Amino acid sequence: MLMEYADDKSRGYYCSWQLFSQGLGVLAGTLTVSLLSALLPAAAMEAWGWRLVFAIGVLAIPVGEYIRSQLDETAASAVAPQATTEPAGPLLRRHGRQILAGVLLTIGGTGPNFIIAHYLANHAVTVLGMPLAVAIWAASTAALLQVLLSVAAGRWSDRVGRRRSILWPRLVLLLLLYPGFMLLNAAPGLPTLLLVVVLLTVPLVLTAVPSIAVLPELFPRRIRASGMSIVYCVGVMIFGGFAQFFAAGLIRLTGDPNAPALYAVLCILVSMIGLAMVPETANRPLD
């Protein structure tokens, strides 16, 4: 929807607000938990205070409904309702290349994202024995960087193109992942954790934003929602949703606390195949 609101020269910028909103949501969540933890005794927080977080979240529902009621349907004027989708079988047969490329690209973004933004703090607590409070600091730092960098990354991808803006930060991330884990495991502590989070999150955001833009650009309008749903569900559900499971399993299997980085590295390497299959879509008219 964000992409279809944009013109040909600003789709990356519009799509960047999706990642911006993710970071803002995480930041709001961590700040809410920190505030409640400071105001309530530990026993009260464990007994009932944690429910307040969900109660506050419910307040977003009427706001979201109001925003939706004010939005125009992006496809209504261009496509008849009966022609806006396609069954999964024909979709996979006729657009299998785009779907495969999209899934591979998604793997290279979502795998490292879940390892850096979600697993890394848990690793510090469960593997390295650091205090639980460091998880809040790590998550807040990663989310703040998303908020600060997403829009600039979207504008950058509109200028230099999707392929280049995906490739170069992803290569930097590829080179930093294993050394970052080695550094954290060799010198565990909050300063080291925050340094590693910053070093890994910056290239992650720079490559994630153009990836968000290029995925809907792969599909014509009439199958865009169907194509995106398949790409997102397969890529994120399996390789993102199970990332922490894979990370913990690799440590048990190898005995190496740096092993989770190998999972993220493998995801990036696989995504390079998808990137090679994707045409340049920035600044080009779309169906």
Secondary structure, 3 states (H helix, E strand, C coil): CHHHHCCCCCHHHHHHHHHHHHHHHHHHHHHHHHHHHHHCCHHHHHHHHHHHHHHHHHCHHHHHHHHHHHCCCCCCCCCCHHHCCCCHHHHHHHCHHHHHHHHHHHHHHHHHHHHHHHHHHHHHHHCCCCCCHHHHHHHHHHHHHHHHHHHHHHHHHHHHCHHHHHHHHHHHHHHHHHHHHHHHHHCCCHHHHHHHHHHHHHHHHHHHHHHHHHHHHCCCHHHHHHHHHHHHHHHHHHHCCCHHHHHHHHHHHHCCCCHHHHHHHHHHHHHHHHHHHCCCCCCCCCC
